[in-house]
Amino acid sequence: MMTALLPWLDALPILLALAGVGLYLYGRAGVRARLAERARTEVQRQGMQQQGRRGQVRQSLSERIARLLRWLGRQAPMLSAAQRSETLTKLVAAGFRSPQALVTIMALSLISVLMLALLPVLFVWPVLDDQVVFKALSCLMGVYLGSLLPRVILDRLVAQRQQAIQQSLPDALDLLVICTNAGLGLNSALQRVADELEIVYPALSDELKLTASELKISSDMEAVLKGLAQRTQLEAVRTLVTTLLQSRQYGTAITQALRILARTERTARMMRLEEAAAKLSVKITLPMMLFILPTVLIVAAGPAVLGLMQFFATQ
């Protein structure tokens, strides 16, 4: 028995030494892993701090620009009373409900006027030499276009938002039908539909959320719903508001009215798509004549023209 254990006793110091080396290396590896993890954590923390500082710098810069625009708009009012009322309605329809939006648009109008009035001075006046009348006309044209440009952009934003709301209205009506069938009231149904459409249709979701919030704090449902129609400036939304008010006034079932309205809006959307598809052939005629037809003519008639040129050159 002892003779069988003698080789193991002789190898015991070597095994202990190997075990010690293994434990030492394992401890070093654990220390290195902890140091590396601590270094990664520190780098991530510093990166988050730097991002936070950058975000604060950007936010402070945007706030300074916004304050400058508001100050400039107050100092130089560019619109009359009627234009202010019209512009304010368009701003609300475009989704800008801040009280400072009107002042900001006036400041942008002033900047646009100055920039487009300066362009003729820099690029047109050196060509006109001593023609004072044309110089004055070019400056007046720049001022007119500068005052018109912000309103044109605002009209484009309003049209885009109205188109997005109109395209999403049939789906919202279907969800309203489902919610009312489930027993939800109008306020709860509008809030639920707004939450469901927040990612897919943010414009309509924003309007419905605002309407639901107003219904929570106001007892005048008619004024709140008419405010929705006035903000969107859409005939389809006016029809929806009229349907809801009539159902409430006469005590009829709102579900069937909403179902019919949803079917009508979906048919109208399909008709708009068919109309746009029918106009496409007319709109594509001019680009085809300008870009595609010359290429086809060059490819088809080019070899014949080259052959004729070579033939006449040899004569």
MOJOSUL-V66452 format. One record per helix or strand. SS is the DSSP state (hx for helix, st for strand). FROM is the first residue (numbers start at 1). TO is the last residue. If there is no record, write none. Layout:
# MOJOSUL-V66452
ss;from;to
SS;FROM;TO
SS;FROM;TO
This chain:
# MOJOSUL-V66452
ss;from;to
hx;2;75
hx;81;93
hx;101;128
hx;132;181
hx;186;196
hx;202;217
hx;221;232
hx;235;250
hx;254;314
